[in-house]
Amino acid sequence: MAYKISDACISCGACAENCPVAAISQGDTQYNIDPDTCIGCGGCAEVCPVGAPVED
């Protein structure tokens, strides 16, 4: 199951640095996950200091 970034995102970039398939990019106000690229590994959620990545 793909992940998405919730409004809790503080734009620190930790999730993007840890994504093995480069599915995460900086948006206008927070980071975003491309659901077509995301493999659902949960790596982003493991490193996020505020728990912003959640299962979609």
Secondary structure, 3 states (H helix, E strand, C coil): CCEEECCCCCCCCHHHHHCCCCCEEECCCCEEECCCCCCCCCHHHHHCCCCCEEEC
